[in-house]
Amino acid sequence: MFNVGRPFRLHLPYQVLGGWELTDGQALVIDDGGYGITAASTAADLIRGYGGGQLEWLEQHHPTQHDQ
């Protein structure tokens, strides 16, 4: 299975964004369908770039036979 890293939600005062921390430590967040993706060297840098916020780490779901 392809592993893109750890998924998270970035909670900001005005919205919640989905993203991933890659295996090399870089962090990506999907801003909006119209704006695209924002990347940072670390999740901490990503939070600082948005002026603050809180990360909620999500469990990775691996499909089983029953999910299909």
BELDAQUI-V319738 format. One record per backbone hydrogen bond with DSSP energy under -1.0 kcal/mol. CO is the residue of the C=O (numbers start at 0). NH is the residue of the N-H. E is the energy in kcal/mol with one decimal. If there is no record, write none. Layout:
BEGIN
co=CO nh=NH e=E
co=CO nh=NH e=E
END
This chain:
BEGIN
co=5 nh=20 e=-2.8
co=6 nh=57 e=-2.4
co=7 nh=18 e=-2.4
co=8 nh=55 e=-2.5
co=9 nh=16 e=-2.4
co=10 nh=53 e=-1.8
co=14 nh=11 e=-2.9
co=16 nh=9 e=-3.4
co=17 nh=29 e=-2.9
co=18 nh=7 e=-2.6
co=19 nh=27 e=-2.8
co=20 nh=5 e=-2.4
co=21 nh=24 e=-2.2
co=25 nh=21 e=-3.1
co=26 nh=39 e=-2.2
co=27 nh=19 e=-2.2
co=28 nh=37 e=-2.7
co=31 nh=35 e=-3.0
co=35 nh=30 e=-2.0
co=37 nh=28 e=-2.4
co=39 nh=26 e=-2.3
co=41 nh=45 e=-1.8
co=42 nh=46 e=-2.3
co=43 nh=47 e=-2.3
co=44 nh=48 e=-2.3
co=45 nh=49 e=-1.2
co=46 nh=51 e=-2.6
co=47 nh=50 e=-1.6
co=53 nh=10 e=-3.2
co=55 nh=8 e=-2.1
co=63 nh=66 e=-1.2
END
